[in-house]
Amino acid sequence: MTERILGPVHPTATAKSALRPLFLGAVAFAPDSLLGGWQERNASRTLPHCVEQLDAAGALDNLRRVTGEVDGEHRNMWFADSDVYKTLEAAAWQLGRDPGDAELRAFLDSTAALVAKAQEDDGYLNSYFTVDKPELKWRELHWSHELYCAGHLIQAAVAAARAGVGAQLVTVARRFADLIVERFGSAGGVDDVDGHPEIETALVELYRVTGHRPYLDLALRFLDLRGRGLLNGDRFGSRYLQDHVPVREADEVAGHVVRQLYLLAGVVDVAVETRDDALLEAARRLWADAFGTKTYLTGAQGSRHRDEAFGDPYELPPDRAYGETCAAIASFQWNWRLLLATGEGRYADEMERALYNAIAGSTALDGTHFFYSDPLHLRTGHDGSHEDAPSQRLPWYSCACCPPNLARLIASLSGYVATSDSGGLQVHLYAAGTIQTTVDGADVRVETRTGYPWDGCVELTVTTSAPLMLALRIPGWAGEALVDGVPADVRDGYAEVRRDWTDGATVTLELPMPARVVRPHPRIDAVRGCVAVTRGPLVYCVEQADLPGGVTLEDVRVDPGAAFSAGPLPDVPVALTARGRVEVPASGELYGAGDNAHGEPVDLTAVPYFLWGNREPGPMRVWIPVATA
């Protein structure tokens, strides 16, 4: 039964975890809900597109070169095998939800067979190093991504094992994992780590599937070896490689964002399985730094293009934001692990912020075009001719990590909605649909009716024969929420509700959703004198497409104290409008007296950030300068 499939993260019974994830099929989104629509689009458009692009862009041919089926050069990134594995993972999760998809099953089975054929006799598997650089196997881990690719293979195998598909893929991944344990485990005598963390969290999940302790032990060993200067950091330095300080001693997030966040996901996984409170505290300490001083309003992270890295505290320029899509996904995954470990709502808040803004905005409404980086301001005259900073979403990239990463997340999205503990059910993300699970052996059914995130009213009808504590997340942005018309008593981000649920009882949660004008911390120099507008979990932006002809986006200002009103637009359930004005420089001098000619008033229309760029390429900004007196 699909409803009994475990999801992407499932701590063991002995793990020190406050909450337990539900089975993947326990949550079903209503097709007309926003999350349900995203998941359907992922299944019908994004995932098939990824499968097609693996062939068109050469990732599958790279493996076929190993088997002798094709000739030619290796195409695109040397770690392109990971794109194959992420797509396989997405396929496995989707087949767990819809086992009748014959085309997807054929892709998974044929690709698993190809991967098995490409695997070497000792278990090693990497198309680039097998054919092009056999003499460098395991010798230059600072750049090779060998363990990174292995990690994504293992995660694909975990998904296949839990979904009951792709048995051949599971065999391949375990053979490779056993080789890695033999070489890098404490008995192997090799003290080394990969320049791109990812293997750590994969090994923990493989341990959770198999119960084979050496996988968990190696994940812990990799964490404790990191930060000892084992890697060659001659390009961007050891911070880029997460090799500059032991993770237990680190007090700030630094370096390449995706590497940092994948590493921290592994830190939490190892901490809960080994019941290592000090290791978990290190992750919490680094979370406070990341979300206290280095996160964009949209949940994006990474302000530097050069090394795809975190910047200094408050270094958050909107137009130069790198904000890689994979970083937002990694943030979502890290926060989920911290939520399971602690039960604290602040982690679910950050999951929601990233999901509805940075992650959702990365994919076009057609499901087949994507942003790699997600800026908060696209300037007039921007040169978007290069894929590193395009003006519009592209169908694929030479470094194609983001599209299949999106596909695997959205295919498994229902696994991140709710959790349980002894006697309780917790709802973290709100969407119309159903939750069917068991708590302490008693069946529980929850029917949710809501227009969230456009509407803050959430009605939940709960039916169960046993006592149940229902915990509803109250987002940090919500202000005074109401539960059945009474101000919610909020603890650690949740309102707890007890009822007699035997014949079914409905709880109504009301989250106020006025448009909110947000001002930046005064140390964020890049947006000083600007404001942004949000509503509920959504960040809004102004696009050139909504301005009158002849008005340039950079000349628009919002009136001080402007009130934004809400209303629908075509394809936008809730847009926001306010009065502003156009301030055109009095002279064309680049550095003049600074006097402005105050132009005509203008109506400003703001649309959800995740929808920007779906009408036509053009300038956009989240942070709007405030008009002068």
C-alpha positions in Angstrom: 0.0 0.0 0.0 1.4 3.4 -1.0 0.3 5.0 2.2 2.7 2.8 4.2 5.8 4.1 2.3 8.4 5.9 4.5 9.4 9.4 3.3 12.9 10.9 2.7 13.8 11.4 6.3 12.8 8.7 8.9 14.7 8.5 12.1 15.0 5.0 13.7 13.0 4.1 16.8 16.0 4.6 19.0 16.9 8.1 17.6 16.5 11.1 19.9 13.8 12.8 17.9 11.0 14.9 19.3 8.6 14.2 16.4 8.1 11.4 14.0 7.3 11.9 10.3 4.2 10.3 8.9 4.2 7.8 6.0 4.6 9.4 2.6 1.0 8.5 1.6 -0.6 9.7 4.8 -1.1 13.2 3.3 -3.0 13.8 0.1 -3.2 17.3 -1.3 -6.5 18.5 -2.9 -5.8 18.9 -6.6 -7.0 22.5 -6.6 -4.7 23.5 -3.6 -1.5 25.3 -4.3 0.6 22.5 -3.1 -1.5 19.9 -4.9 -1.2 21.9 -8.1 2.6 22.1 -7.7 2.8 18.3 -7.1 0.7 17.5 -10.1 2.7 19.8 -12.3 5.9 18.2 -11.1 4.5 14.8 -12.0 3.1 15.7 -15.4 5.7 18.3 -16.6 8.8 18.7 -14.5 9.8 15.1 -13.9 9.2 14.0 -17.5 11.2 17.1 -18.6 14.1 16.0 -16.4 14.0 12.5 -17.9 14.1 14.0 -21.4 17.0 16.3 -20.6 19.1 13.5 -19.1 19.2 12.1 -22.7 19.3 15.4 -24.6 22.1 17.0 -22.4 24.2 13.8 -22.3 24.1 12.7 -18.7 22.8 9.2 -19.7 25.3 9.1 -22.6 28.1 9.7 -20.0 27.1 6.4 -18.4 26.7 4.7 -21.8 30.3 5.6 -22.6 31.3 3.4 -19.6 29.3 0.4 -21.0 30.6 0.9 -24.5 27.2 1.8 -26.0 28.3 5.2 -27.2 31.5 7.0 -28.1 32.5 10.7 -27.7 33.5 13.1 -25.0 32.0 13.4 -21.5 29.3 16.1 -21.6 28.7 18.9 -19.2 29.9 18.8 -15.6 32.1 15.9 -14.4 29.5 15.3 -11.7 26.6 15.0 -14.0 25.9 11.5 -12.8 24.3 13.1 -9.8 21.6 14.6 -12.0 20.7 11.1 -13.1 20.5 9.9 -9.5 18.3 12.8 -8.3 15.9 12.2 -11.2 15.9 8.5 -10.2 15.0 9.5 -6.7 12.2 11.8 -7.9 10.9 8.9 -10.0 10.9 6.5 -7.0 9.0 8.9 -4.8 6.5 9.6 -7.6 6.1 5.8 -8.2 5.4 5.5 -4.5 2.5 7.9 -5.0 1.4 6.6 -8.4 2.7 3.0 -9.0 0.7 2.8 -12.2 2.9 5.2 -14.2 4.3 2.7 -16.7 6.6 5.2 -18.5 8.2 6.4 -15.3 8.7 2.8 -14.1 10.4 1.9 -17.5 12.7 4.9 -17.1 13.7 3.8 -13.5 14.2 0.2 -14.4 16.2 0.8 -17.6 18.4 3.5 -15.9 19.0 1.3 -12.9 20.1 -1.4 -15.3 22.4 1.0 -17.1 23.9 2.1 -13.8 24.5 -1.5 -12.7 26.2 -2.2 -16.0 28.5 0.8 -15.6 29.5 -0.2 -12.0 33.0 -1.6 -11.7 33.8 -5.0 -10.2 34.8 -3.6 -6.9 31.6 -1.5 -6.6 33.1 1.9 -7.8 30.8 3.9 -9.9 31.5 7.3 -11.6 31.3 7.8 -15.3 33.8 10.6 -15.5 36.6 9.0 -13.5 36.1 5.5 -14.9 36.6 6.6 -18.5 38.5 10.0 -18.4 40.5 10.1 -15.2 41.0 6.5 -13.9 44.4 7.4 -12.5 42.8 10.1 -10.2 40.1 7.9 -8.5 39.8 9.1 -4.9 43.0 11.1 -5.3 41.6 14.7 -5.6 38.5 14.8 -3.5 38.6 18.5 -3.1 37.1 18.8 -6.6 36.1 15.4 -7.7 32.6 15.1 -6.2 33.0 11.3 -6.2 31.4 10.9 -2.7 28.9 13.6 -3.6 27.7 11.6 -6.6 27.7 8.4 -4.4 25.5 10.2 -1.9 22.9 11.0 -4.5 23.0 7.4 -5.8 22.4 6.2 -2.2 19.5 8.6 -1.7 17.9 7.4 -4.9 18.3 3.8 -3.7 16.7 4.8 -0.3 13.7 6.2 -2.1 13.5 3.1 -4.3 13.8 0.8 -1.3 11.0 2.6 0.5 8.8 2.8 -2.5 9.3 -0.9 -3.3 10.7 -0.3 -6.8 14.2 -0.5 -8.4 15.6 -3.4 -6.5 18.6 -3.4 -8.8 19.4 0.2 -7.9 19.4 -0.7 -4.2 21.9 -3.5 -4.9 24.2 -1.1 -6.8 24.1 1.6 -4.1 24.9 -0.9 -1.3 27.9 -2.3 -3.3 29.2 1.2 -3.7 28.5 2.1 -0.1 30.3 -1.0 1.1 33.3 0.0 -1.0 33.3 3.5 0.6 33.1 2.0 4.1 36.0 -0.3 3.3 38.2 2.5 2.1 37.2 5.4 4.3 36.0 3.7 7.4 38.2 3.6 10.5 39.6 0.2 9.5 40.5 1.5 6.0 43.1 3.9 7.2 42.2 6.7 4.8 41.5 10.1 6.5 39.8 12.1 3.9 36.5 13.8 3.1 34.7 15.1 -0.1 35.0 18.7 -1.1 31.2 18.7 -1.5 29.3 17.3 1.5 26.3 15.1 0.8 27.4 11.6 1.5 26.9 12.1 5.2 23.1 12.4 5.2 22.8 9.7 2.6 24.8 7.2 4.7 22.6 7.9 7.7 19.4 7.3 5.7 20.9 4.1 4.2 21.6 3.0 7.8 18.0 3.7 8.6 16.8 1.5 5.7 19.2 -1.4 6.3 20.2 -1.3 10.0 23.8 -1.7 8.9 25.7 0.3 11.6 28.9 0.9 9.6 27.0 3.3 7.4 26.2 5.5 10.4 29.7 5.1 11.8 31.2 6.4 8.6 28.9 9.3 8.4 30.0 10.3 11.9 33.6 9.8 11.0 33.3 12.0 7.9 31.8 14.8 10.1 34.6 14.5 12.7 37.3 14.5 10.0 36.0 17.7 8.4 37.5 21.0 9.3 41.1 19.6 9.7 42.5 21.0 6.6 42.5 17.7 4.7 41.5 19.2 1.4 43.4 21.3 -1.2 41.7 24.7 -0.9 43.8 26.5 -3.5 40.9 27.9 -5.5 38.5 29.4 -3.0 40.0 28.4 0.2 39.1 25.9 2.9 35.9 27.7 3.9 34.5 27.0 0.5 35.1 23.3 1.0 33.7 23.3 4.6 37.2 22.3 5.8 38.3 25.3 7.7 37.0 24.5 11.2 35.6 21.3 12.9 31.8 21.5 12.8 31.6 21.1 16.6 33.6 24.3 17.0 32.1 26.4 14.2 30.2 29.5 15.3 29.2 30.9 11.9 27.9 29.5 8.6 30.5 30.2 5.8 31.6 29.2 2.4 29.6 27.5 -0.4 26.0 27.6 0.8 24.8 24.2 -0.6 27.9 22.5 0.8 27.4 24.1 4.2 23.7 23.2 4.4 24.0 19.6 3.1 26.7 19.2 5.7 24.4 20.5 8.5 21.6 18.2 7.4 24.0 15.3 7.9 25.0 16.8 11.3 21.4 16.7 12.5 20.9 13.2 11.1 24.0 11.8 12.9 23.2 13.7 16.1 19.8 12.3 16.6 20.8 8.7 15.7 23.9 8.8 18.0 22.0 10.8 20.6 24.9 13.4 20.5 23.4 16.5 22.1 26.7 18.5 21.6 26.6 17.8 17.8 22.9 18.9 17.6 23.7 22.0 19.6 26.4 22.9 17.0 23.7 22.7 14.3 21.4 24.9 16.3 24.2 27.5 16.9 24.9 27.7 13.2 21.2 28.0 12.4 21.0 31.1 14.6 23.8 32.6 12.6 22.4 31.7 9.2 18.9 33.0 9.9 19.9 35.8 12.1 22.2 37.7 9.7 22.6 35.8 6.4 19.2 35.0 4.9 17.2 36.9 2.4 13.5 37.9 2.9 12.5 35.1 0.5 14.4 32.5 2.4 17.2 32.4 -0.2 20.8 32.2 1.0 24.1 33.0 -0.6 25.0 36.6 -1.6 28.2 35.9 -3.6 28.4 34.6 -7.2 32.1 34.0 -7.2 32.1 31.1 -4.8 28.3 30.6 -4.4 28.8 31.5 -0.8 27.4 33.1 2.3 28.6 36.7 2.6 29.4 38.6 5.7 26.7 39.3 8.3 24.0 41.5 6.7 25.7 41.3 3.3 22.4 40.8 1.4 22.4 42.8 -1.9 19.1 42.1 -3.7 20.4 42.5 -7.3 23.6 40.5 -6.7 21.9 37.7 -4.7 23.0 34.3 -5.8 20.3 32.5 -3.8 20.9 29.2 -5.6 17.7 27.1 -5.9 19.6 24.1 -4.5 20.5 26.2 -1.4 16.8 26.9 -0.7 16.0 23.2 -1.1 18.9 22.3 1.3 17.6 24.9 3.8 14.2 23.3 3.6 15.7 19.9 4.3 17.9 21.1 7.1 15.0 22.8 8.8 12.9 19.7 8.5 15.5 17.7 10.3 15.8 20.3 13.1 12.0 20.4 13.4 11.9 16.6 13.8 14.7 16.8 16.4 13.3 19.6 18.5 9.7 20.1 17.7 10.3 23.9 17.6 8.0 25.9 15.2 10.7 28.3 14.1 12.2 25.6 11.9 8.8 25.0 10.2 8.5 28.8 9.7 11.7 28.8 7.7 10.6 25.7 5.7 7.5 27.6 4.7 9.3 30.8 3.8 11.7 29.0 1.5 9.0 26.8 0.0 6.6 29.5 -1.0 9.2 32.0 -2.2 12.7 30.9 -3.1 11.8 27.3 -4.1 8.4 28.0 -5.7 9.8 31.0 -7.6 12.5 28.9 -9.2 10.1 27.0 -11.5 7.9 28.6 -14.2 4.2 27.9 -14.3 4.8 25.6 -17.3 7.0 23.3 -15.0 9.8 23.1 -17.6 11.8 26.3 -17.1 13.9 27.1 -14.0 16.1 29.6 -12.3 19.5 28.5 -11.0 20.0 31.6 -8.9 17.1 33.6 -7.5 17.8 37.4 -7.2 15.5 39.8 -5.4 16.0 42.5 -8.0 16.5 42.3 -11.8 17.7 45.6 -13.1 16.6 47.4 -16.2 19.2 46.8 -18.9 20.4 43.6 -17.2 22.5 41.4 -19.5 20.8 38.1 -19.2 22.6 36.4 -22.1 24.6 34.0 -19.9 23.0 31.1 -18.0 24.9 32.2 -14.8 22.6 35.2 -14.5 19.7 34.9 -17.0 16.8 37.4 -17.3 14.3 34.5 -17.5 14.0 30.9 -16.5 15.9 28.4 -18.7 14.9 24.8 -19.6 18.2 23.4 -18.4 21.8 24.3 -17.4 25.3 23.0 -18.1 25.4 22.5 -14.3 21.9 21.0 -14.0 21.7 20.3 -10.3 18.6 22.4 -9.6 15.8 21.0 -11.8 16.1 17.3 -10.7 16.6 18.6 -7.1 13.3 20.3 -7.4 11.7 17.2 -8.9 12.7 15.0 -6.0 11.6 17.5 -3.4 8.1 18.1 -4.9 7.6 14.4 -5.6 8.0 13.8 -1.8 6.4 17.0 -0.6 3.5 15.4 1.2 6.0 13.8 3.5 6.8 17.2 5.1 3.4 18.3 6.1 2.7 16.7 9.4 4.2 14.6 12.2 3.2 12.7 15.3 4.4 11.9 18.8 3.0 10.0 21.7 -0.7 11.0 21.8 -0.3 13.9 19.4 -0.5 15.0 15.7 1.3 18.2 14.6 0.4 20.0 11.4 3.2 22.2 10.0 2.2 23.1 6.5 -1.3 24.0 5.6 -3.0 22.8 2.4 -6.5 21.6 1.5 -6.6 17.8 1.5 -6.5 14.9 3.9 -4.3 13.3 6.5 -4.8 9.7 7.4 -2.5 8.1 9.9 -2.3 6.3 13.3 -1.3 7.8 16.6 -0.6 5.3 19.4 -2.4 2.6 17.4 -5.6 4.6 16.8 -6.7 5.7 13.3 -6.8 9.4 12.8 -8.4 11.2 9.8 -8.1 15.0 9.3 -9.9 16.8 6.5 -8.5 20.2 5.8 -10.4 22.9 3.9 -8.5 26.1 3.2 -7.4 28.5 0.4 -4.0 28.9 2.0 -1.7 30.7 1.3 -4.2 33.1 -0.2 -6.6 32.8 2.7 -5.7 32.5 6.3 -8.7 30.5 7.4 -8.0 26.8 7.9 -10.7 24.4 8.9 -9.7 20.9 10.1 -12.2 18.2 10.8 -10.7 15.5 12.9 -12.0 12.0 13.5 -10.5 9.4 15.8 -11.6 7.1 18.6 -8.8 7.9 21.0 -7.6 11.0 22.9 -5.5 13.2 20.6 -3.6 16.4 21.1 -3.7 18.4 17.8 -0.9 20.9 17.5 -1.4 23.6 14.8 1.6 25.7 13.8 1.1 29.5 14.3 3.5 31.1 11.9 5.8 33.9 13.3 4.3 36.4 10.8 0.7 35.7 11.9 0.3 38.0 14.9 -2.7 37.2 17.0 -4.1 34.0 15.6 -7.5 32.7 16.6 -8.5 29.1 17.3 -12.3 28.7 17.2 -12.6 32.4 17.6 -10.4 32.6 20.7 -6.8 34.0 20.8 -4.4 31.1 20.4 -2.2 30.0 23.3 1.0 29.6 21.4 4.0 27.5 22.8 7.1 26.9 20.7 5.1 28.1 17.7 2.1 25.8 18.1 -1.4 26.0 19.5 -2.6 22.7 21.1 -6.2 21.6 20.8 -8.0 18.8 22.7 -11.5 17.7 21.8 -13.7 14.6 21.8 -13.0 13.6 18.3 -15.1 10.4 18.3 -17.8 11.7 16.0 -15.6 14.2 14.3 -15.0 17.7 15.4 -14.0 20.8 13.4 -11.3 23.2 14.5 -11.1 26.6 12.8 -7.7 28.3 12.7 -7.7 32.0 11.6 -4.4 33.5 10.7 -4.7 37.2 10.0 -3.3 38.1 6.5 -3.1 41.8 6.1 -0.5 43.2 3.7 2.6 44.0 5.8 5.2 46.6 5.0 8.6 45.2 6.1 11.7 47.3 6.8 15.2 45.9 6.6 17.6 45.7 9.5 19.6 49.0 9.4 22.9 47.1 8.8 21.7 45.8 5.4 23.2 48.7 3.5 22.1 47.5 0.1 18.4 48.1 0.9 18.6 51.0 3.3 15.7 53.4 2.6 13.6 50.6 1.0 10.6 48.6 2.1 9.2 45.3 1.0 5.6 44.0 1.3 4.5 40.6 2.4 1.1 38.9 3.0 0.9 35.7 5.0 3.9 33.5 4.0 4.3 35.2 0.6 6.8 37.9 -0.3 5.7 40.3 -3.1 7.5 42.1 -5.8 6.9 44.8 -8.4 7.5 44.0 -12.0 8.1 46.3 -15.0 5.1 44.6 -16.7 2.7 46.3 -14.3 4.0 49.8 -14.7 2.7 52.4 -17.2 4.5 52.8 -20.4 7.5 55.1 -20.1 8.1 54.4 -16.4 11.3 52.7 -15.5 11.2 50.4 -12.5 14.3 51.9 -10.8 12.5 55.4 -10.8 9.5 54.1 -8.9 9.1 55.0 -5.2 6.5 54.0 -2.7 4.9 56.7 -0.6 5.8 56.7 3.1 3.1 55.0 5.2 1.4 53.7 2.1 -1.2 51.1 2.7 -1.4 48.2 0.4 -4.8 46.8 -0.6 -5.5 43.3 -1.7 -7.4 42.1 -4.8 -7.3 39.6 -7.6 -5.6 39.8 -11.0 -5.7 37.4 -13.9 -3.8 34.2 -12.7 -3.0 36.0 -9.4 -5.5 35.2 -6.7 -4.2 38.0 -4.5 -2.2 41.0 -5.8 -1.4 44.1 -3.7 -1.7 47.7 -4.8 -0.5 51.0 -3.3 0.2 54.6 -4.2 3.6 55.6 -5.2 5.4 58.1 -7.4 8.0 58.3 -10.1 11.2 60.2 -9.2 13.3 60.9 -12.2 16.8 62.3 -11.7 17.0 66.0 -12.5 20.1 65.5 -14.5 21.8 62.7 -16.3 25.0 63.0 -14.3 26.2 59.8 -12.7 27.4 61.7 -9.6 25.5 65.0 -9.4 23.9 67.0 -6.7 21.4 64.3 -6.0 18.3 66.5 -6.6 15.3 64.6 -7.9 12.5 65.9 -10.1 9.3 64.7 -8.5 7.2 63.2 -11.2 3.6 62.0 -11.3 2.0 59.7 -8.9 1.8 56.1 -10.0 -0.2 53.1 -8.9 2.1 50.2 -7.8 1.0 46.7 -8.3 2.8 43.9 -6.4 2.5 40.2 -7.3 3.8 37.2 -5.3 7.5 36.8 -5.8 7.2 33.2 -6.8 5.1 34.2 -9.9 7.5 36.8 -11.3 8.8 36.4 -14.8 5.9 34.2 -16.0 4.4 36.9 -18.3 7.5 38.2 -20.1 11.2 38.8 -19.2 11.7 42.1 -17.5 12.9 44.0 -14.5 11.6 43.1 -11.0 12.3 44.2 -7.5 11.3 43.1 -4.0 12.8 46.0 -2.1 11.1 49.3 -3.1 12.7 52.7 -2.3 10.6 55.0 -0.2 9.7 58.3 -1.8 11.4 61.5 -0.5 9.2 64.0 1.3 
